[in-house]
Amino acid sequence: MAAGGPSKEVKRENSAQDTSHNIQETWLDLSRNFIIITLIAVTVWGFCTSMRWAVEESSEFLFAPFQHHSEHEKAPHQKQSEHIAIATHTEPTTLNEESTQIEPSKHQEKSEHITTPEHHTESKGDTALGPWIIFGVLILGGIIRGLLIQLPSWKGAEGDGVATSLEDFHATYDYKQTSSGHQPRYENATFGSAIRRVIMTSLTVGTGGSGGLEAPVLPIGECIAAGWAKLFRTPSPDDLRIYQMSGIAAAVATLLDAPFTAALFAAEILYTDRMVYRPLLYSLLGAIVAYALNNHFLHFEPLFTISTHSHLYTLTEYAQVALVALICSAPAGITVNIVFVFLKDKIQKVHSIARAGVGAIGAGAIALTLWFTLGIEPQHILGVGEETLKQVMEQQGNPLLQVWWVLLLLVAAKTLATGLTLMAGGSAGSLVPAMYMGGVTGGAVYYALVSLGIPAGPDPSLFVVTGIASGLVAVIDVPLAAIAFVMEVFGSHYGPPAIVACILCHMIVKRLKLYG
């Protein structure tokens, strides 16, 4: 799925003509750049942290009744499905005693914990009203967004803003250094645009819209970087570019707490399959500043915590990795492209004032349908979706998350809900949804193998991690960032399978020409 903005040909041409490697910086130049990039990173971190806090707090309010419910009791329409979930994979555990002997007690313990509602009867009223509260907040958020984009200054806040940021970055190759310190980029909005983006994203994802935060933070980082460059009257387009890329890397590092991944992500998004080292190295500085702020002031918790794995992988495990990559690559890339293009074509016919509301109604209807029919909590379809990945990896939460066909149903529902949110102009991204789609699909492969009696290991961690890496490559086309993300977040022991999965996925999707 293309990020929008300049074509790959334009990106390659600009990277080829980039001569920043010839720049000989003085100590004064280095000091100035270090100071400006630090200011950019601190400001970006503050903006993105505020946005993340707003989204987390509002999501906690919306989904808290269902999180409480999934931990302690089952709705009547879930009990039959729970028996299906347990039966699906408790029987095969006897077929692979060495790798799965701990599983029966683990499932029994979870089942006993979940189905004891004596001390939690108060949650019944919460879960009865919860779906309608979510639906109402979704629609209200869509209405407010629809009204805001009618204002001239807010029109640029519609959508994720990635295409505009990439165009602003590559437009710097079309003009030269000026003695006055003025560049065309400075004529466009900077800090004000970043503030509006924070508000619009909070109104999208914070009200239950399906999507990630990484795409909206990209324009936030670029706008803040351009704003500081303007204040310092930076005359050089080469210096402006290192600020823009550093702002983007700092923004992504704030969310993922993975600085090397953030810098590589910025490089791959901006230059596709080329590397320009001067902006890349400076962007690492921006990313590490954001990383330090995360951990010194927020005591940032890791996104995912899973069991470790030996650095030694068997041929069977590599075959399983390849299977997940094949299943997650072409189908994910093709499906997402088809679904998003179809939804965009239909939703764009709706008047702009009602477009966001229509998308919100559609996403809410999908989540409520699965809740009332199967008992799948809305947070597994709406919002960011990180918690779902955690529960699939840790084999916790709703027992339905351990049924292969339910996981595939979740992938389809998440794809539709995300498409409805993004194509209706919501300010959200597809990086975390791509991780969701790949990781949950990997979990589905694991449970499908278990249900067939095929040994697949004691837990789905390897499958989920491989699926996350494959999903990032299939949907976003960031193979190096995907590998770095796995190694930074899950540990170096998951590096080899991530490399295999990303190579296979990239080659297949490139062969099918899904990257454009």
Buried (B, 14 or more C-beta within 10 A) or exposed (E): BBBBBBEBEBBBBBBEEBEBEEEEEEEEEEEBBEEBBBBBBBBBBBBBBEBBEBBBEBBEEBBBBBBBBBBBBBBEEBEEBBEBBBEBBBEBBEEBEEBBEEBBEBBEEBBEEBBEEEEBEEBEEBBEEBBEBBBEBBBBBBBBBBEBBEEEEBEBBBBBBBBBBBEBBBBBBEEEEEEEBEBEBBEBBBBEBBBBBBBBBBBBBBBBBBBBBBBBBBBBBBBBBBBBBBEBEBBBBBBBBBBBBBBBBBBBBBBBBBBBBBBBBBBBBBBBBBEBEBBBEBBBBBBBBBBBBBEEEBEBEEBBEBEEBEEEBEEEBBEBBBBBBBBBBBBBBBBBBEBBEEBBEBBEEBEBBBBBBBBBBBBBBBBBEBBEEBBBBBBBBBBBBBBBBBBBBBBBBBBBBBBBBBBBBBBBBBBBBBBBBBBBBBBBBBBBBBBBBBBBBBBBBBBBBBBEEBBBBBBBBBBBBBBBBBBBBBBBBBBBBBBBBBBBBBBEBBBBBBBBBBBBBBBBBBEEEBBE
